[in-house]
């Protein structure tokens, strides 16, 4: 999955729980845990298996559902 799509889904998910600064901070942390590298750009591939592990580690069940809905838009 493209890094930019994962980032947007994470940011939109975290925006339900805090302000813009919070959402950006948490989305950046999410991407770091996914192993995304800024120098590889927004189109780098992030394996779904890695995303699933990070989702499980960082989100509760309700937020997981929100994240996957955001990602699959």
Order of alpha helices (4+ residues) and beta strands (2+ residues): alpha-alpha-alpha-alpha
